[in-house]
């Protein structure tokens, strides 16, 4: 339970739901609270979807390239989770995400079909790093 005594879940976000970015308000609107910054376990790849949002996909152990991806973990009231996810861009959904410390939380992940033909940005380690890079270009 959270501070208000409501049931909540931890949700790892890796893109536009992060603090200060375009969709953060979707989390705030349901009463979500930022919990902590983290990285995923070293088994994810990241793509840019037309430079509008990222899509993160878990890969098999040892499949390269893979990396630890920067995420923010938010405490989201359980009853607000669906409202947040329904406002996510098409092709993004919720799944289980493993953090670098081995903790498993819910997280925003991409459907494999979404990344077909898109630019892989795993090497940047996260959406913020990638968007800083493209602003410099």
C-alpha positions as CSV (number, residue, x, y, z in Angstrom):
1,X,0.0,0.0,0.0
2,X,1.1,3.6,-0.7
3,X,1.1,6.6,1.7
4,X,-2.6,7.1,1.2
5,X,-3.4,3.5,2.0
6,X,-4.2,2.6,-1.6
7,X,-3.0,-0.5,-3.4
8,X,-0.2,0.5,-5.8
9,X,2.2,-1.2,-8.2
10,X,5.7,-0.3,-9.3
11,X,5.9,0.6,-13.0
12,X,9.2,1.0,-14.8
13,X,9.0,3.6,-17.6
14,X,11.7,4.2,-20.2
15,X,10.5,7.0,-22.4
16,X,8.0,9.8,-22.6
17,X,6.4,9.0,-19.3
18,X,9.6,9.9,-17.5
19,X,9.8,13.1,-15.4
20,X,9.8,16.3,-17.4
21,X,8.8,14.5,-20.7
22,X,5.7,14.7,-22.8
23,X,3.5,12.1,-21.1
24,X,4.6,12.4,-17.5
25,X,1.2,14.1,-16.8
26,X,-0.5,10.9,-17.5
27,X,1.1,9.4,-14.4
28,X,0.5,12.5,-12.3
29,X,-3.2,12.5,-13.3
30,X,-3.8,9.1,-11.7
31,X,-1.8,10.0,-8.5
32,X,1.4,8.2,-9.4
33,X,4.5,9.1,-7.5
34,X,8.1,8.9,-8.7
35,X,9.9,6.2,-6.6
36,X,13.4,5.8,-7.9
37,X,15.8,5.7,-10.9
38,X,17.2,2.4,-12.0
39,X,18.5,0.4,-14.9
40,X,17.1,-2.8,-16.3
41,X,19.0,-6.1,-16.2
42,X,21.4,-6.5,-19.2
43,X,18.9,-8.2,-21.4
44,X,17.0,-5.4,-23.2
45,X,17.2,-3.6,-26.5
46,X,15.8,-0.2,-27.3
47,X,14.4,1.3,-30.5
48,X,13.3,4.8,-31.5
49,X,9.8,4.9,-33.0
50,X,10.1,7.8,-35.5
51,X,11.9,9.8,-32.8
52,X,8.6,10.2,-30.9
53,X,9.0,7.5,-28.3
54,X,11.1,4.4,-27.5
55,X,10.2,0.8,-27.5
56,X,12.1,-1.6,-25.2
57,X,12.1,-5.4,-25.8
58,X,13.6,-8.1,-23.7
59,X,15.9,-10.5,-25.5
60,X,17.2,-13.9,-24.8
61,X,20.3,-14.2,-22.5
62,X,23.5,-13.7,-24.4
63,X,21.7,-12.1,-27.5
64,X,23.6,-9.1,-28.6
65,X,23.3,-6.2,-28.6
66,X,21.7,-5.9,-25.2
67,X,22.2,-3.4,-22.5
68,X,21.1,-2.1,-19.2
69,X,18.5,0.5,-20.1
70,X,17.8,3.6,-17.9
71,X,14.3,3.6,-16.4
72,X,12.3,5.5,-13.8
73,X,10.2,3.4,-11.4
74,X,6.9,5.0,-10.4
75,X,4.4,3.9,-7.7
76,X,1.1,3.9,-9.5
77,X,-2.3,3.4,-7.9
78,X,-3.5,0.0,-9.1
79,X,-6.9,1.5,-10.2
80,X,-5.0,4.1,-12.3
81,X,-2.7,1.7,-14.2
82,X,-5.1,1.0,-17.0
83,X,-5.8,4.7,-17.6
84,X,-2.0,5.4,-18.0
85,X,-1.5,2.4,-20.4
86,X,-4.5,3.3,-22.5
87,X,-2.9,6.6,-23.3
88,X,0.4,5.1,-24.4
89,X,1.3,5.1,-28.1
90,X,0.1,2.1,-30.1
91,X,2.4,-0.9,-29.8
92,X,3.4,-0.2,-26.2
93,X,2.0,-2.4,-23.5
94,X,2.8,-3.6,-20.0
95,X,4.9,-6.6,-19.1
96,X,7.3,-7.6,-16.5
97,X,10.7,-5.9,-16.5
98,X,13.8,-7.1,-14.6
99,X,15.8,-4.4,-12.9
100,X,19.6,-4.6,-12.5
101,X,19.2,-5.6,-8.9
102,X,17.1,-8.6,-9.9
103,X,13.8,-7.1,-8.8
104,X,10.9,-7.8,-11.2
105,X,8.4,-5.0,-11.7
106,X,5.7,-4.1,-14.2
107,X,7.1,-2.0,-17.0
108,X,6.3,-0.4,-20.4
109,X,7.5,-2.7,-23.2
110,X,7.2,-2.7,-27.0
111,X,5.6,-5.3,-29.2
112,X,8.2,-6.8,-31.5
113,X,6.2,-5.8,-34.6
114,X,6.5,-2.2,-33.5
115,X,10.3,-2.1,-34.0
116,X,10.4,-3.5,-37.5
117,X,12.3,-1.0,-39.7
118,X,12.9,1.4,-36.8
119,X,16.2,2.7,-35.6
120,X,17.8,0.7,-32.8
121,X,19.2,3.0,-30.1
122,X,20.3,0.4,-27.5
123,X,23.9,1.8,-27.6
124,X,22.6,5.1,-26.0
125,X,21.4,3.2,-22.9
126,X,18.2,5.1,-22.6
127,X,15.7,7.5,-24.2
128,X,17.0,10.7,-22.5
129,X,20.6,10.0,-23.8
130,X,19.2,9.4,-27.3
131,X,17.1,12.5,-27.4
132,X,20.0,14.6,-26.2
133,X,22.1,13.1,-29.1
134,X,19.5,13.9,-31.8
135,X,19.1,17.5,-30.5
136,X,22.9,18.0,-30.9
137,X,22.9,16.7,-34.5
